[in-house]
Structure formats: structure tokens, C-alpha cells
Amino acid sequence: MTKRDLICVSCPIGCAITVELDDNNEVISVTGNTCPRGDKYARQECTHPERMLTSTVKVEGAKLPVVPVKSASPIPKEMLFDCMEEINKVSLTAPVRIGDKVIENILGTGVDIVATNNAL
């Protein structure tokens, strides 16, 4: 059995949470959270952590050389560097508009990479 101490980021309170895991990395208990969101966050963080991914993509023919992008939803943490490699391969042509899909279903995750600003 192992214990992991986390600070919950689900709300501004920032509860100190302790998660007990068995030898198969299955959650036995979650303590210290003051709301159900903390329990959900702790379980996911210990068994399948995910993160939003933000970056920039090159743009030809725009006022600025890059446009900011983000994942439309969280991506498995272990895939972040591989996804960044894919993003770095992309070069767009202006105009690019907020919400445009830059990469659809990046690396089979089911998550799109979308523009978060205009590049005109």
C-alpha cells in the first residue's frame, strides 16, 4: 500500500488530499477533500492523470508568425510530449480564426487542437 499527498486544483480552496493506493495502483481511500470534486480529482490524478495542452503553431501570411492553440479537452499526461511533437510539425496559412481545428483527433486521443486567437 502507498500513499500520495496532493493539493486539489478543482476549486480555489486547494484542499490537502491523501490518497491510499493498493499494490495494483487502485484507489483504496481519499481523505482531506471538502467536496465531491476533490474526490474525483484525486482518483483521476492517481490512476489516469490528464492535462490541458497549450502551445503555438506557425502561421504563414499573418501579421504575427504564430497563433496560440490548445487542446479542446484534457489529454493523457503521458502523451503530452508526443502531442507537442505533432503540433510542432504544423504550419498554417492565414487566415486562422478562433476555434478553427488545427489538428483533429491528435494521436488518436479523440481530442482536437484548436486555435485560441485569430491570425489574420
Secondary structure as UniProt FT lines:
FT   STRAND          2..7
FT   TURN            12..13
FT   STRAND          16..21
FT   TURN            23..24
FT   STRAND          27..31
FT   HELIX           36..47
FT   STRAND          50..51
FT   STRAND          54..60
FT   STRAND          66..71
FT   STRAND          75..76
FT   HELIX           77..79
FT   HELIX           80..88
FT   STRAND          91..93
FT   TURN            98..99
FT   STRAND          101..103
FT   HELIX           106..108
FT   STRAND          113..115
//
